[in-house]
Amino acid sequence: MAERVATDVVDESLTHLETFVALVAHEVRTPLAIAKTAVAMLAAIDAGGPAEPGTRQELFAMVESNVDLAMLLMDRMSLGREVERGTVVLAKEAIDLVSVVMESVSDLRCALLREHPVEVVAIDTLPLKADPTAVREIVFNLLSNAAKYSAQAAPITVAVDRCNDRARMVVRNHGGCVTPGDTEHIFEKFFQADTGSSGVGLGLFVSRGLARAHGGNITVRPAQEVGSEFILELPEA
C-alpha cells in the first residue's frame, strides 16, 4: 500500500511539473519570437539591407520591450495555478486599452500575424485601471489564437470600443467557427479544439482568468458570416 501511495504522489508531481513547463513555454514563446524576429531584421539592415529612417530605433525598442515582457512573464511562472485557485495578484495602473492593442498588433505583425492582414477599428482612447502586463498577455493570446485558427492569408479584425460602461475588444477570425458545444470548454485548461493546430491549450484559460480577476470576462460567439468572435470586456477606469 505504501508503495502504491508513493507512486501516486510521484505521478501527481510529474503532472504538475508537465503543467508548469507547458505554462512557462507558452507564456514566454511569443515575446521571445518577436524579439528574435526584430534581431534578424536588425542583422539584415546591418548587412546592407534597405531601411526606413528610424527603423533601427523601432526594432531596438521592440527587442527591449519584448525581452522585458518575457522577464515579467517569467516572474509569473505560477500564473496557471494562481488562475485556477483564484489568487491572481494584479498590479493595477492607468493604461489605455487602445494603445495596448495597437502596440500588440504592431509587435505581432512581424511574427505570428505575418500571414494575416489585420484591421483595427478603435475609438481614440479607452482608459482603464488595470495590470498592464496582464492586459497585454490577454491581447497577445487573443490575437495569436485568431491567427492559429484562421486559414492562411485570412484576415483578422479587431474592434475596440465601449459597451454598457465596459471597455470591449472583439477579435474576429475568418477561419474555423467554435462549435456551440465548445464555447465553454475552449476556456478550460489544456482543451484543444479539433482543428489540427498546435498549442498546449493554456492561452484562453489564462486569459479568461486574468480578465475575471479584473472584474471582466472573455466570451466567444460565432461570427455573422464565417469564423468566431472572442469578446474581452473590462471595467473602465
LINLINNOR-V627400 format. One record per run of one state. SS is the DSSP state (H for helix, E for strand, L for the rest). FROM is the first residue (numbers start at 1). TO is the last residue. Records with the same first field share a line. If there is no record, write none. Layout:
BEGIN
SS->FROM-TO + FROM-TO
END
This chain:
BEGIN
L->1-1 + 47-54 + 75-78 + 86-91 + 110-117 + 123-126 + 149-155 + 164-165 + 174-179 + 183-184 + 188-202 + 214-216 + 223-227 + 236-237
H->2-46 + 55-74 + 79-85 + 97-109 + 132-148 + 180-182 + 185-187 + 203-213
E->92-96 + 118-122 + 127-131 + 156-163 + 166-173 + 217-222 + 228-235
END
